Amino acid sequence: MRRSRFTFRPAFRSMTAAVVLTLGIGLLAAPAASAAAPVMKSAMKPGIEVNSQNPVTAEPPVTRPRTHSCTRTLADAFPSNTATGTPQNFSGTLTPPADCPGPWSKVVLDWTTSVQGNQYDRSGSLDIGSTMVYFGTTYEPDPAGKTYHFAKDLTEYSSLFRSPQAFEGGIGNYTSSVDTGVYVQTVTLTYYQADRANPAPAVPDTVVGLGSQDATGTQQTVHLTASGLPRNITHAYLEVYIKGNGCDEQWFTDVPNDVSAKFPAAGMCGNGPYREVDAAIDGRPAGVTQYFPYIYTGGIVPTLWRPIPAVGTFDMTPELLDVTPFVGDLVSGGSHDFALTVANAGDVWNLSANLLLYTDHGAATTTGALTEDTIAPTATMSQQESTSSDGSVTATVGARRDWATSGYVITSTGRETTTVSQQVSFSNADVVSQGGFAQDVTERDQGENVSVTTDSRGSRQVSTHQWSYPITVDAGYQATDNNNFDLAATVDMTRQLKDSDSTRWAPDDPAARLGRLAPVPVGLAASQSTDRVHSTGALQVVNGAATVANGQAWQRYTGTDDIPGQWYTHYLAAKNGYLTADVLRVSGR
């Protein structure tokens, strides 16, 4: 969706590229050899060019099996706008490839974008059928032009690809006499045939897109409807794509309302720094998900993200909620209401949801019931404030979650009980100074989700998802108008994830040994990663001319990639818009 023009707020919303890049590009010169970081390049990572200004990230690429494959093109050099500037999407019908009929070891989306001129960061998405399979944001360009690529593993949506499906996608972009950049996109889907060495993974039998709606500060809950669901569901997962806008772009820098009121000249964003998305099914609380603190490429200070963007900018990973305890209701027929609420929302939130369903291959119907639900309507919150002698205010906000849901389903192999639990700890300390024109934020958000499925013989399958999202933002600005301002910030952000699953067999359970326990969703195999970006940037404009436009950053990813047993370490560094270091190590293959 289109976002409003930049206004000078200490929450540091995304800035117009017309101001930032047209005026500042001359100052983003290549670093002198004597001042630059050591120039290093790994021979194992072709395609990343030291001294390049094109966007680059350290996350591992999607690996491709060496099997027969077929590629279908969804968009070929497709512009985001018509010749008259009107936004447009690419669309068509995706049919199963006759020469790669499946089953597939992997299905991969590739999206390459080129853009030249001046433009905001924008949102992009792809729907196949009624299911959103990708959502993310773009890179802010410059007059010289930028090209970047990302790939996403779409294997979990394989059930969609087995029959013809309409598709629609693209980047929602708006142009003007100032914002001239048009995003040109080439989008493909590649199917990799399974073989003995590369078997097809367990994927949902049915994927149901629930659609998209926007929550707002005045209407924090949206309602999505599902009907015609299979009557033999055994396990169900709710997948939610989430994006905040406006004052909630960088919601973790929002302050309590009374703190905002103390600094009226600064125009600070309120509603506090804690956000969560609460899910309910037919009016009953069904799960809670916390939200990673994404920062778009125009966010806080645009020179922070040249050419290394913040973690996850291009591919905003959906959150996954295990709603298997509610299967007994979902198989009852009729329609079902899925409500999503953004707690403490102060602005517009884009929400889209899918159901990932596993069904009983041995029965046409299943039955069951919810037996426990301890999800409270809101998180347990705490807030403290103090004022220093210099007039600065420190606001500390805390939140906690501890809940469980449980239910059973009667399948063709007997009764299975699933219990889902979550524990969350959140804290945000924000020192507001200089009349509200500077903030020093330290946030810690961490938690654990655990799903335990027990079959009729007592065998148990346990899936655990742990996360930690520490972020610090030290930022300040001075401004008169759009032609006279001074921005500076340092941001350190990390996404740390650990996923594992294990099975404890009952001694007398040969059926469980044949794989009849609950399937684990694609992407939940044992894995762990730490993805960290540290960046410093400054931008000063006087009478419409940039006098300072610089930044330096590094990113380090360590962890597993999507090949079991393989460890991936990648370090990147950049200065003043140019990549200066690229070091990659892959081991354990």
C-alpha positions as CSV (number, residue, x, y, z in Angstrom):
1,M,0.0,0.0,0.0
2,R,1.1,3.6,-0.5
3,R,2.7,5.3,2.5
4,S,2.5,8.9,3.3
5,R,5.4,11.3,2.7
6,F,8.1,11.5,5.3
7,T,7.4,13.7,8.3
8,F,10.0,14.5,10.8
9,R,9.3,12.2,13.8
10,P,11.7,10.6,16.2
11,A,10.3,7.2,15.3
12,F,12.3,7.7,12.0
13,R,9.9,6.5,9.4
14,S,11.0,5.7,5.8
15,M,12.2,8.7,3.9
16,T,11.4,9.7,0.3
17,A,14.2,8.5,-1.9
18,A,13.9,11.6,-4.0
19,V,15.3,13.7,-1.1
20,V,17.7,11.1,0.1
21,L,19.3,9.7,-3.0
22,T,19.1,12.5,-5.6
23,L,20.7,14.9,-3.2
24,G,23.1,12.4,-1.4
25,I,24.3,10.1,-4.2
26,G,27.4,12.2,-4.9
27,L,28.6,11.8,-1.3
28,L,28.4,8.0,-1.4
29,A,31.7,7.7,-3.1
30,A,33.8,4.6,-3.2
31,P,36.0,4.4,-0.1
32,A,39.7,5.1,-0.5
33,A,41.8,2.0,-0.5
34,S,43.7,3.2,2.6
35,A,40.5,3.8,4.6
36,A,38.5,0.9,3.5
37,A,38.0,-2.3,5.4
38,P,40.1,-5.2,4.0
39,V,38.8,-6.3,0.7
40,M,38.0,-10.0,0.9
41,K,36.0,-12.3,-1.4
42,S,35.2,-15.9,-1.1
43,A,35.8,-18.0,-4.2
44,M,32.9,-20.2,-2.9
45,K,30.3,-17.4,-3.4
46,P,30.3,-16.3,-7.0
47,G,28.0,-13.4,-7.9
48,I,28.7,-11.1,-5.0
49,E,31.1,-8.4,-6.2
50,V,33.3,-6.5,-3.8
51,N,33.0,-2.7,-4.6
52,S,29.5,-3.3,-6.0
53,Q,26.6,-1.0,-4.9
54,N,23.9,-3.5,-5.6
55,P,22.0,-4.8,-2.6
56,V,23.4,-7.9,-1.0
57,T,22.6,-10.1,2.1
58,A,24.5,-12.7,4.0
59,E,21.6,-15.2,4.4
60,P,22.2,-18.6,2.8
61,P,20.7,-19.1,-0.7
62,V,18.0,-21.7,-1.4
63,T,19.8,-24.9,-2.4
64,R,18.7,-26.7,-5.5
65,P,18.6,-30.5,-5.9
66,R,20.5,-31.9,-8.9
67,T,17.4,-33.4,-10.4
68,H,15.4,-32.9,-13.6
69,S,13.7,-29.5,-13.3
70,C,11.2,-27.3,-15.2
71,T,10.9,-23.5,-15.0
72,R,7.7,-21.5,-15.5
73,T,7.9,-17.7,-16.0
74,L,5.3,-15.6,-14.2
75,A,6.7,-12.2,-15.2
76,D,9.4,-11.3,-17.7
77,A,10.9,-7.8,-17.4
78,F,7.5,-6.7,-16.1
79,P,7.3,-3.0,-15.0
80,S,5.5,-2.1,-11.8
81,N,3.8,0.8,-13.6
82,T,2.1,1.4,-16.9
83,A,3.5,4.1,-19.3
84,T,1.1,6.6,-17.7
85,G,2.4,5.7,-14.2
86,T,-0.5,3.6,-13.0
87,P,0.5,0.7,-10.7
88,Q,0.0,-2.8,-12.3
89,N,0.4,-6.4,-11.3
90,F,1.4,-9.4,-13.4
91,S,-1.1,-12.2,-13.6
92,G,-2.0,-15.4,-15.4
93,T,-2.6,-19.1,-14.9
94,L,-0.1,-21.5,-13.5
95,T,-0.4,-25.0,-14.8
96,P,1.5,-28.1,-13.6
97,P,4.5,-28.7,-15.9
98,A,3.8,-31.8,-18.0
99,D,7.5,-32.6,-18.2
100,C,7.9,-32.4,-14.3
101,P,4.6,-33.9,-13.0
102,G,5.9,-34.4,-9.5
103,P,6.2,-35.3,-6.8
104,W,8.7,-32.5,-6.3
105,S,11.8,-32.4,-4.1
106,K,11.6,-28.6,-4.1
107,V,9.7,-25.8,-5.7
108,V,11.6,-22.5,-5.8
109,L,10.5,-18.9,-6.5
110,D,13.1,-16.6,-8.1
111,W,12.5,-12.9,-8.2
112,T,14.9,-10.4,-9.9
113,T,14.2,-6.7,-9.7
114,S,15.9,-3.7,-11.4
115,V,15.0,-0.1,-10.6
116,Q,16.5,3.2,-11.6
117,G,15.6,6.7,-10.6
118,N,14.1,7.9,-7.3
119,Q,11.5,6.0,-5.3
120,Y,10.3,4.9,-1.9
121,D,10.7,1.4,-0.6
122,R,7.5,-0.4,-1.6
123,S,5.7,-3.7,-0.8
124,G,5.6,-6.7,-3.1
125,S,3.6,-9.9,-3.0
126,L,2.5,-13.0,-4.9
127,D,-0.8,-14.9,-4.6
128,I,-1.3,-18.3,-6.2
129,G,-4.9,-19.2,-6.2
130,S,-6.2,-17.4,-3.1
131,T,-3.0,-18.1,-1.2
132,M,-0.3,-15.6,-0.5
133,V,3.0,-17.3,-1.0
134,Y,5.3,-14.3,-0.8
135,F,5.4,-10.9,0.9
136,G,8.3,-8.5,1.3
137,T,9.6,-5.0,0.6
138,T,11.9,-3.5,-2.0
139,Y,15.1,-1.6,-2.2
140,E,15.2,2.2,-2.6
141,P,17.0,3.0,-5.8
142,D,19.2,5.8,-7.1
143,P,19.6,7.4,-10.5
144,A,22.3,5.0,-11.5
145,G,20.1,2.0,-10.9
146,K,20.1,-1.1,-8.8
147,T,19.5,-4.8,-9.4
148,Y,18.9,-7.5,-6.8
149,H,17.5,-11.0,-6.6
150,F,16.0,-13.2,-3.9
151,A,14.7,-16.8,-3.9
152,K,12.1,-18.5,-1.6
153,D,11.4,-22.1,-1.1
154,L,7.7,-22.6,-1.8
155,T,7.7,-26.4,-1.4
156,E,5.1,-26.2,1.5
157,Y,2.5,-25.0,-1.1
158,S,3.0,-28.0,-3.4
159,S,-0.6,-29.0,-3.2
160,L,-1.5,-25.8,-4.9
161,F,0.7,-26.5,-7.8
162,R,-0.9,-29.9,-8.7
163,S,-3.8,-28.2,-10.5
164,P,-4.2,-25.0,-12.6
165,Q,-4.2,-21.9,-10.4
166,A,-4.7,-18.2,-11.2
167,F,-1.8,-16.1,-10.0
168,E,-1.3,-12.4,-9.4
169,G,1.6,-10.5,-8.0
170,G,3.9,-7.5,-8.2
171,I,5.2,-4.4,-6.5
172,G,2.7,-1.7,-5.5
173,N,4.5,1.3,-6.8
174,Y,3.4,5.0,-7.3
175,T,5.3,7.4,-9.4
176,S,5.4,11.2,-9.7
177,S,7.5,13.9,-11.2
178,V,9.9,13.4,-8.3
179,D,9.4,9.6,-7.6
180,T,10.3,8.3,-11.0
181,G,11.6,4.9,-10.2
182,V,9.8,1.9,-11.8
183,Y,10.5,-1.6,-10.6
184,V,11.1,-4.1,-13.4
185,Q,10.6,-7.7,-12.3
186,T,11.4,-11.1,-13.7
187,V,9.7,-13.9,-11.7
188,T,9.9,-17.6,-12.2
189,L,8.9,-20.8,-10.5
190,T,11.1,-23.9,-10.8
191,Y,10.0,-27.4,-10.1
192,Y,12.6,-30.0,-9.1
193,Q,11.6,-33.6,-9.6
194,A,12.0,-35.9,-6.6
195,D,14.2,-39.0,-6.9
196,R,15.7,-41.5,-4.5
197,A,18.5,-39.2,-3.4
198,N,16.2,-36.2,-3.2
199,P,12.8,-37.4,-2.0
200,A,9.7,-35.2,-1.8
201,P,9.3,-33.9,1.8
202,A,6.1,-34.2,3.8
203,V,3.9,-31.2,2.8
204,P,0.4,-30.1,3.7
205,D,-2.3,-32.1,1.9
206,T,-4.4,-28.9,1.5
207,V,-3.5,-25.2,1.5
208,V,-6.4,-22.8,2.0
209,G,-5.8,-19.1,1.4
210,L,-7.9,-17.0,3.8
211,G,-7.3,-13.6,2.0
212,S,-5.9,-10.3,3.1
213,Q,-7.2,-7.4,5.2
214,D,-5.8,-4.4,6.9
215,A,-6.0,-3.7,10.6
216,T,-5.8,-0.1,11.9
217,G,-5.4,1.8,15.1
218,T,-9.2,2.2,15.3
219,Q,-10.0,-1.3,14.0
220,Q,-7.4,-3.6,15.4
221,T,-9.2,-6.8,14.5
222,V,-9.9,-8.3,11.1
223,H,-12.1,-11.3,10.3
224,L,-11.2,-13.9,7.6
225,T,-13.5,-16.7,6.6
226,A,-12.8,-20.3,5.8
227,S,-15.4,-22.6,4.3
228,G,-15.5,-26.0,2.6
229,L,-12.6,-27.3,4.6
230,P,-11.7,-31.1,4.5
231,R,-13.7,-33.2,6.9
232,N,-10.7,-35.4,7.7
233,I,-8.2,-33.0,9.0
234,T,-5.6,-34.4,11.5
235,H,-3.3,-31.4,12.0
236,A,-3.7,-27.7,11.1
237,Y,-1.3,-24.7,11.0
238,L,-2.2,-21.0,10.6
239,E,0.3,-19.0,8.6
240,V,0.2,-15.2,9.0
241,Y,2.0,-12.6,6.9
242,I,2.4,-9.3,8.8
243,K,3.6,-5.8,7.9
244,G,3.3,-2.5,9.9
245,N,3.0,0.9,8.2
246,G,3.2,4.6,9.0
247,C,3.8,5.0,12.7
248,D,4.0,1.3,13.1
249,E,6.7,0.8,10.5
250,Q,9.3,0.8,13.3
251,W,6.8,0.1,16.1
252,F,9.6,-0.8,18.5
253,T,10.6,2.9,18.6
254,D,7.0,4.0,19.5
255,V,6.6,5.4,23.0
256,P,3.8,5.3,25.6
257,N,1.2,8.0,24.9
258,D,2.0,10.0,28.0
259,V,5.7,10.2,26.9
260,S,4.6,11.4,23.4
261,A,2.4,14.1,25.0
262,K,5.5,15.5,26.9
263,F,7.2,16.3,23.6
264,P,4.5,17.7,21.4
265,A,6.9,19.5,19.0
266,A,8.6,16.2,18.1
267,G,5.4,14.5,17.0
268,M,6.3,11.2,18.4
269,C,4.4,8.0,17.6
270,G,2.5,6.6,20.6
271,N,0.8,3.3,21.7
272,G,4.0,2.0,23.2
273,P,6.6,-0.4,21.7
274,Y,4.9,-3.8,22.2
275,R,3.0,-5.5,19.3
276,E,1.6,-9.1,19.0
277,V,-0.9,-10.7,16.6
278,D,-3.6,-12.6,18.4
279,A,-5.6,-15.3,16.5
280,A,-9.0,-16.6,17.3
281,I,-11.1,-19.3,15.7
282,D,-14.9,-18.9,15.9
283,G,-14.4,-16.5,18.8
284,R,-12.0,-18.6,20.9
285,P,-8.4,-17.6,21.4
286,A,-6.3,-19.9,19.2
287,G,-2.7,-18.5,19.4
288,V,-0.4,-15.6,19.7
289,T,2.6,-14.6,17.6
290,Q,5.2,-12.0,18.1
291,Y,6.6,-10.0,15.2
292,F,10.2,-9.6,14.1
293,P,11.3,-5.9,14.0
294,Y,11.7,-5.5,10.3
295,I,13.2,-2.2,9.0
296,Y,12.6,-1.2,5.4
297,T,15.4,0.3,3.3
298,G,14.2,3.9,3.8
299,G,13.8,3.4,7.5
300,I,15.3,5.4,10.4
301,V,18.2,6.8,8.2
302,P,18.3,5.5,4.6
303,T,22.1,5.5,4.4
304,L,22.1,2.7,7.0
305,W,21.0,0.2,4.4
306,R,23.4,0.9,1.4
307,P,24.0,-1.8,0.2
308,I,23.4,-4.2,3.1
309,P,19.7,-4.0,4.1
310,A,18.3,-4.9,7.5
311,V,17.6,-8.5,8.4
312,G,14.7,-10.1,6.3
313,T,13.8,-6.9,4.4
314,F,13.2,-8.6,1.0
315,D,11.4,-11.7,2.2
316,M,9.3,-11.1,5.3
317,T,8.9,-14.6,6.8
318,P,5.3,-15.5,7.8
319,E,4.6,-16.5,11.3
320,L,3.3,-20.1,12.0
321,L,0.7,-21.0,14.6
322,D,-0.1,-24.6,15.4
323,V,-3.9,-24.7,15.7
324,T,-4.2,-28.5,15.8
325,P,-6.1,-28.4,19.1
326,F,-9.0,-26.8,17.2
327,V,-9.3,-29.5,14.5
328,G,-12.4,-30.9,16.1
329,D,-14.2,-27.6,15.3
330,L,-12.6,-27.2,11.8
331,V,-13.9,-30.6,10.6
332,S,-17.5,-29.8,11.7
333,G,-18.5,-28.3,8.3
334,G,-19.9,-24.9,7.5
335,S,-17.8,-21.7,7.6
336,H,-15.3,-20.6,10.3
337,D,-14.2,-17.2,11.4
338,F,-10.5,-16.5,11.8
339,A,-10.0,-13.3,13.6
340,L,-6.6,-11.6,13.7
341,T,-5.9,-8.7,16.2
342,V,-2.8,-6.5,16.3
343,A,-2.5,-5.6,19.9
344,N,-1.7,-1.9,20.5
345,A,-1.9,-1.1,16.8
346,G,-1.4,2.6,16.1
347,D,-1.5,2.6,12.3
348,V,-2.2,0.4,9.4
349,W,-1.2,-3.3,9.4
350,N,-1.3,-5.5,6.3
351,L,-2.4,-9.0,7.3
352,S,-2.8,-12.2,5.2
353,A,-3.4,-15.7,6.4
354,N,-3.3,-19.3,5.1
355,L,-4.3,-22.6,6.5
356,L,-1.9,-25.5,6.1
357,L,-3.8,-28.7,6.6
358,Y,-2.8,-32.4,6.9
359,T,-5.6,-35.0,6.4
360,D,-6.2,-38.6,7.2
361,H,-5.4,-40.8,4.2
362,G,-7.3,-43.7,5.9
363,A,-10.6,-42.0,6.7
364,A,-13.1,-39.6,5.1
365,T,-13.9,-38.0,8.4
366,T,-12.2,-37.3,11.7
367,T,-13.7,-35.9,14.9
368,G,-12.3,-34.2,18.0
369,A,-12.6,-31.5,20.6
370,L,-10.7,-28.7,22.3
371,T,-10.0,-29.6,25.9
372,E,-7.9,-26.7,27.2
373,D,-7.4,-23.0,26.3
374,T,-5.5,-20.7,28.7
375,I,-4.8,-17.9,26.3
376,A,-5.4,-14.6,28.1
377,P,-7.1,-11.7,26.1
378,T,-3.9,-9.6,26.5
379,A,-0.3,-10.0,27.5
380,T,0.8,-9.2,31.1
381,M,2.2,-5.7,30.8
382,S,4.4,-3.5,32.9
383,Q,5.6,0.1,32.5
384,Q,8.0,2.3,34.4
385,E,9.1,5.9,33.6
386,S,11.7,8.2,35.1
387,T,12.8,11.8,34.3
388,S,16.4,12.9,34.5
389,S,17.7,16.3,35.4
390,D,18.4,17.1,31.8
391,G,14.8,16.5,30.9
392,S,15.3,13.1,29.2
393,V,12.6,10.5,29.9
394,T,13.3,6.8,30.2
395,A,10.3,4.6,29.5
396,T,10.6,0.8,30.2
397,V,7.9,-1.4,28.9
398,G,7.7,-5.2,29.6
399,A,5.3,-7.9,28.4
400,R,5.0,-11.6,29.2
401,R,3.0,-14.5,27.7
402,D,2.5,-18.0,29.1
403,W,-0.4,-20.1,27.7
404,A,-1.4,-23.5,26.4
405,T,-4.1,-25.0,24.2
406,S,-4.9,-28.7,24.0
407,G,-7.2,-30.9,22.0
408,Y,-7.7,-34.4,20.6
409,V,-8.6,-35.8,17.2
410,I,-9.9,-39.4,16.5
411,T,-8.1,-40.6,13.3
412,S,-8.1,-43.9,11.4
413,T,-5.2,-45.0,13.6
414,G,-6.6,-44.0,16.9
415,R,-6.8,-40.9,19.2
416,E,-4.1,-38.2,19.0
417,T,-3.8,-35.4,21.5
418,T,-1.9,-32.2,20.7
419,T,-0.8,-29.6,23.3
420,V,0.6,-26.3,22.1
421,S,2.3,-23.9,24.6
422,Q,4.1,-20.6,24.5
423,Q,6.3,-18.6,26.8
424,V,7.4,-15.1,25.9
425,S,9.5,-12.4,27.6
426,F,9.7,-8.8,26.2
427,S,11.3,-5.7,27.4
428,N,11.9,-2.3,25.7
429,A,13.9,0.6,27.4
430,D,13.7,3.9,25.5
431,V,15.7,7.0,26.6
432,V,14.0,10.0,25.0
433,S,16.1,13.2,25.0
434,Q,16.7,16.5,23.2
435,G,13.1,17.4,23.5
436,G,12.0,14.2,21.9
437,F,14.3,14.5,18.9
438,A,16.6,11.7,20.0
439,Q,16.0,8.1,21.2
440,D,18.2,5.3,22.5
441,V,16.2,2.1,22.4
442,T,17.2,-1.3,23.7
443,E,14.7,-4.1,23.1
444,R,14.8,-7.8,24.0
445,D,12.1,-10.1,22.7
446,Q,12.4,-13.8,23.1
447,G,10.3,-16.9,23.5
448,E,9.5,-20.5,22.9
449,N,6.6,-22.4,21.2
450,V,6.3,-26.1,21.9
451,S,3.9,-28.6,20.2
452,V,3.5,-32.1,21.6
453,T,1.5,-34.7,19.8
454,T,0.8,-38.0,21.7
455,D,-0.8,-41.0,19.9
456,S,-3.0,-43.7,21.3
457,R,0.0,-45.9,22.2
458,G,1.8,-43.1,24.0
459,S,4.4,-42.2,21.4
460,R,5.2,-38.5,21.4
461,Q,6.4,-36.1,18.7
462,V,7.7,-32.8,20.0
463,S,8.4,-29.7,17.9
464,T,10.1,-26.7,19.4
465,H,10.5,-23.2,18.0
466,Q,12.7,-20.7,19.9
467,W,13.5,-17.2,18.9
468,S,15.3,-14.1,20.2
469,Y,15.1,-10.7,18.5
470,P,17.4,-8.2,20.3
471,I,17.6,-4.8,18.7
472,T,19.2,-1.4,19.7
473,V,18.5,1.9,18.0
474,D,20.5,5.1,18.9
475,A,19.1,7.8,16.7
476,G,18.6,11.6,16.6
477,Y,17.5,14.2,14.2
478,Q,17.2,17.9,13.8
479,A,14.9,19.4,11.1
480,T,13.4,22.6,9.8
481,D,11.7,21.2,6.7
482,N,12.3,18.7,3.9
483,N,15.2,20.8,2.6
484,N,17.0,21.2,5.9
485,F,17.5,18.3,8.3
486,D,20.2,16.2,10.0
487,L,19.7,12.5,10.7
488,A,22.1,10.1,12.3
489,A,21.7,6.6,13.8
490,T,23.3,3.3,14.8
491,V,21.2,0.1,14.6
492,D,22.2,-3.3,15.8
493,M,19.7,-6.1,15.2
494,T,19.7,-9.9,15.4
495,R,17.3,-12.7,14.5
496,Q,18.2,-15.8,16.3
497,L,16.2,-19.0,15.6
498,K,16.3,-22.6,16.7
499,D,13.8,-25.3,15.5
500,S,13.9,-28.9,16.4
501,D,11.6,-31.9,16.4
502,S,12.0,-35.3,18.1
503,T,10.0,-38.5,18.5
504,R,9.8,-40.7,21.5
505,W,8.4,-44.0,20.5
506,A,6.2,-46.1,22.8
507,P,7.8,-49.7,23.2
508,D,4.7,-51.4,21.6
509,D,4.1,-48.9,18.7
510,P,5.3,-50.4,15.4
511,A,2.7,-48.3,13.5
512,A,4.4,-45.1,14.8
513,R,7.7,-46.3,13.5
514,L,6.1,-46.3,10.0
515,G,5.6,-42.6,10.3
516,R,2.0,-42.3,11.3
517,L,2.5,-39.6,13.9
518,A,1.9,-35.9,13.2
519,P,3.7,-34.5,10.2
520,V,6.1,-31.7,10.9
521,P,5.6,-28.6,8.7
522,V,8.1,-27.8,6.0
523,G,10.9,-25.7,7.5
524,L,10.6,-27.1,11.0
525,A,13.4,-29.7,10.7
526,A,16.3,-29.3,13.2
527,S,17.9,-26.0,12.4
528,Q,19.4,-22.9,14.1
529,S,20.8,-19.6,12.9
530,T,22.0,-16.2,14.1
531,D,21.6,-13.4,11.6
532,R,23.0,-10.0,12.8
533,V,23.3,-6.6,11.1
534,H,25.2,-3.7,12.6
535,S,24.9,-0.4,10.8
536,T,25.7,3.3,11.3
537,G,24.5,6.1,9.0
538,A,24.2,9.8,8.7
539,L,22.4,12.2,6.3
540,Q,22.5,16.0,6.4
541,V,20.7,18.3,3.9
542,V,21.2,22.1,3.9
543,N,19.0,24.2,1.6
544,G,18.2,21.1,-0.4
545,A,21.8,20.0,-0.9
546,A,23.3,17.0,0.9
547,T,26.4,17.9,2.9
548,V,26.7,14.5,4.6
549,A,25.5,11.2,3.3
550,N,27.5,8.2,4.6
551,G,27.2,4.9,6.3
552,Q,29.0,1.7,7.1
553,A,27.7,-1.7,8.1
554,W,28.4,-5.4,8.5
555,Q,26.2,-8.5,8.5
556,R,27.1,-12.0,9.9
557,Y,25.0,-15.1,9.4
558,T,26.0,-18.3,11.2
559,G,23.9,-21.4,11.3
560,T,22.4,-24.2,9.2
561,D,21.2,-23.8,5.7
562,D,18.6,-26.0,4.1
563,I,20.9,-29.0,3.7
564,P,20.8,-31.2,6.8
565,G,24.1,-31.3,8.6
566,Q,25.6,-28.4,6.7
567,W,26.9,-25.3,8.6
568,Y,26.9,-21.9,6.8
569,T,28.8,-18.8,7.9
570,H,28.8,-15.6,5.8
571,Y,30.2,-12.2,6.7
572,L,29.7,-9.0,4.6
573,A,30.9,-5.5,5.2
574,A,30.2,-2.2,3.4
575,K,31.2,1.5,3.6
576,N,29.6,4.5,2.0
577,G,27.4,2.4,-0.2
578,Y,30.1,-0.1,-1.5
579,L,30.7,-3.6,-0.5
580,T,34.1,-4.0,1.1
581,A,34.2,-7.6,2.4
582,D,32.7,-10.9,1.6
583,V,33.8,-14.0,3.5
584,L,31.9,-17.3,3.2
585,R,32.5,-20.7,4.8
586,V,30.4,-23.8,4.3
587,S,31.2,-27.0,6.2
588,G,29.9,-30.4,7.2
589,R,28.5,-31.3,3.8
